[in-house]
Amino acid sequence: MNPIYDKLMKCYESFQSKIDFHPEVAIVLGSGLGDYADGIEVAAELDYHEIEGFPVSTVPGHAGKFIFGYVNGVPVVCMKGRVHYYEGYPISDVVLPTRLMKLMGAKVLFLTNASGGINPSFKAGDFMMLTDHVSLWAPNPLIGANIDELGVRFPDMTHVYDEDLQEILRRTAKDCGIDLKEGIYAQLTGPSFESPAEIQLLHKLGVDAVGMSTVVEAIAANHMGMKICCISCVCNLAAGMTDNPLTHEEVQEAANAAAPKFRAFVTAAVTNFGRTDK
């Protein structure tokens, strides 16, 4: 058996032995949304350490557990703390949680993250809906022998971010009074912030925001046939766009400031996803 698939199935069996819950929507809680799960109707929790072989986040501000519950009646699993490639994990471990949530039953993957704004019209605190991405630096999680049980060898990437979900997010943002930006996101490896020259290059490529997560998760989820959407909280302007040096504390502070509006937006969006399915 493929060792990556074998590890995934052992994690799934470990989950099944502890939790009896079937989510419809999987939510990855990025910086600033760590407390989001505290406001849902919680049915169960599962610490990452309790899952055999599961990778554990080491980043400040990222807790390490799955929260199972309901958002206005919609069954969800929240990933409270994601794993990043820069933490030293192989890329297969970085996307293992995404694949596991699909096996749990989730059909929709709602990704969130904190990013640096490259589009000159963006400002800290803006929300950007991903319409596409650039993945030229982080390793593709599908490299290696294809796992036929998960998906095809050469998955199409034309519409990674589901157009129906995008339309729901647009309507939801309007109802919430949010000026939702739209654009293209690039994932770089980190953990260093990008250099001004790298930001100039990304800008010339048409990239609107940059971060250190999300794209590899979207690729893995797309491979498995999930419907995907993503909202990025622009927490700072990228390197070279201001005279200020970039710090993780600045990103965390901006994410925390935007969190109340972000939480309300996510709740309304997930509720609308559930209405569409019925």
KOLDREN-115692 format. One line per 8 residues: for each residue x, y, z of C-alpha. Coordinates in pm, whole numbers. Layout:
N
X:Y:Z  ... .
END
This chain:
278
0:0:0  112:357:-68  269:477:263  97:817:238  -243:654:189  -167:401:461  -91:682:707  -410:865:607 .
-622:556:663  -465:494:1004  -558:851:1101  -910:791:972  -942:469:1170  -816:652:1479  -1080:922:1424  -1357:665:1374 .
-1266:491:1699  -1317:814:1894  -1574:1032:1713  -1913:953:1559  -1987:1265:1356  -2045:1330:984  -1968:1688:882  -2091:1845:560 .
-1858:2147:567  -1491:2150:668  -1357:2484:790  -986:2559:823  -945:2838:1078  -658:3068:988  -493:3339:1198  -750:3546:1385 .
-1022:3282:1362  -880:3051:1627  -1168:3124:1864  -1438:3083:1600  -1521:2729:1707  -1603:2855:2057  -1918:3012:1917  -2066:2709:1745 .
-2284:2433:1888  -2003:2194:1980  -2076:1822:1964  -1723:1686:2014  -1355:1776:2014  -1051:1575:1911  -698:1686:1993  -450:1625:1713 .
-228:1438:1958  -503:1178:1997  -488:1083:1628  -219:829:1549  49:982:1326  -129:1315:1286  93:1625:1230  70:1890:1504 .
94:2267:1447  382:2449:1617  284:2805:1520  183:3059:1790  -188:3135:1763  -268:2799:1607  -428:2552:1849  -425:2184:1759 .
-762:2013:1750  -1070:1934:1547  -1400:2081:1665  -1717:1904:1554  -2053:2077:1578  -2326:2277:1412  -2341:2624:1260  -2712:2710:1250 .
-2791:2344:1192  -2514:2277:939  -2281:1997:1059  -1921:2117:1040  -1571:2015:1136  -1339:2303:1223  -967:2260:1196  -844:2478:1482 .
-483:2526:1381  -336:2415:1050  1:2265:968  240:2462:747  512:2335:515  767:2568:678  730:2382:1008  937:2103:855 .
663:1854:773  658:1675:436  394:1820:206  190:1498:235  152:1568:608  52:1930:541  -247:1814:334  -329:1506:542 .
-584:1699:755  -766:1814:441  -784:1461:308  -896:1333:646  -1184:1581:663  -1303:1461:322  -1300:1102:450  -1501:1221:752 .
-1776:1315:506  -1719:1683:430  -1816:1782:77  -1725:2151:106  -1388:2288:215  -1400:2646:345  -1042:2771:373  -942:3089:557 .
-604:3252:602  -413:3569:680  -224:3724:391  -9:4013:279  -173:4249:33  -2:4306:-300  -287:4474:-486  -225:4847:-421 .
-598:4905:-366  -601:4668:-65  -557:4779:295  -508:4592:622  -838:4445:739  -980:4381:392  -1130:4041:305  -1039:3885:-29 .
-1222:3593:-188  -989:3370:-386  -1087:3330:-750  -764:3151:-844  -416:3084:-714  -52:3056:-813  142:2755:-685  492:2761:-824 .
699:2753:-505  538:2519:-253  572:2152:-355  267:2006:-526  108:1759:-281  24:1521:-568  387:1456:-661  473:1086:-639 .
270:779:-715  -94:876:-761  -330:753:-491  -609:625:-712  -840:585:-412  -835:964:-372  -844:1095:-727  -714:1093:-1083 .
-349:1127:-1184  -393:1462:-1361  -675:1660:-1199  -812:1964:-1381  -739:2294:-1204  -957:2526:-1412  -1217:2588:-1140  -1050:2500:-810 .
-1258:2759:-626  -1620:2664:-686  -1813:2929:-877  -2143:2856:-700  -1977:2898:-361  -1816:3220:-482  -2158:3359:-569  -2289:3265:-224 .
-1991:3443:-66  -2060:3756:-272  -2423:3764:-162  -2331:3689:198  -2070:3967:207  -2327:4213:73  -2579:4107:339  -2308:4149:606 .
-2207:4492:482  -1859:4371:384  -1673:4516:88  -1544:4180:-35  -1238:4201:-255  -1161:3930:-509  -830:3816:-643  -548:3572:-695 .
-347:3433:-404  4:3289:-413  150:3048:-160  520:3074:-90  700:2840:145  796:3080:426  882:3105:707  1063:3424:606 .
841:3697:471  884:3774:104  1148:4018:-17  1043:4340:-194  1179:4199:-521  968:3885:-480  660:4100:-416  734:4302:-731 .
758:3976:-927  428:3848:-785  261:4180:-866  376:4153:-1227  231:3799:-1237  -110:3939:-1140  -109:3817:-778  -322:4017:-533 .
-225:3860:-199  43:3625:-69  75:3384:221  229:3060:344  -66:2818:331  -393:2726:158  -296:2645:-202  -158:2297:-132 .
-471:2221:72  -690:2338:-216  -498:2119:-462  -541:1811:-242  -911:1883:-187  -968:1940:-557  -798:1607:-628  -1056:1441:-402 .
-1353:1617:-561  -1440:1864:-284  -1609:2198:-350  -1369:2466:-231  -1385:2831:-136  -1146:3059:48  -1153:3395:222  -824:3565:301 .
-791:3838:562  -539:4091:436  -347:4164:755  -67:4382:624  74:4526:305  351:4308:164  724:4384:175  834:4698:-10 .
484:4849:-18  546:5038:308  857:5137:501  760:4923:799  932:4586:866  700:4283:870  641:4081:1187  422:3786:1283 .
290:3994:1573  164:4258:1330  -17:3993:1127  -170:3836:1439  -280:4176:1574  -450:4272:1246  -615:3929:1221  -747:3959:1577 .
-887:4305:1504  -1075:4176:1200  -1189:3857:1376  -1539:3965:1491  -1644:4066:1140  -1467:3758:997  -1652:3524:1236  -1991:3675:1147 .
-1911:3642:777  -1804:3276:807  -2116:3188:1008  -2348:3353:756  -2169:3189:464  -2178:2838:613  -2547:2885:693  -2610:2979:331 .
-2407:2680:209  -2642:2457:410  -2953:2618:265  -2823:2560:-86  -2772:2187:-21  -3131:2137:96 .
END
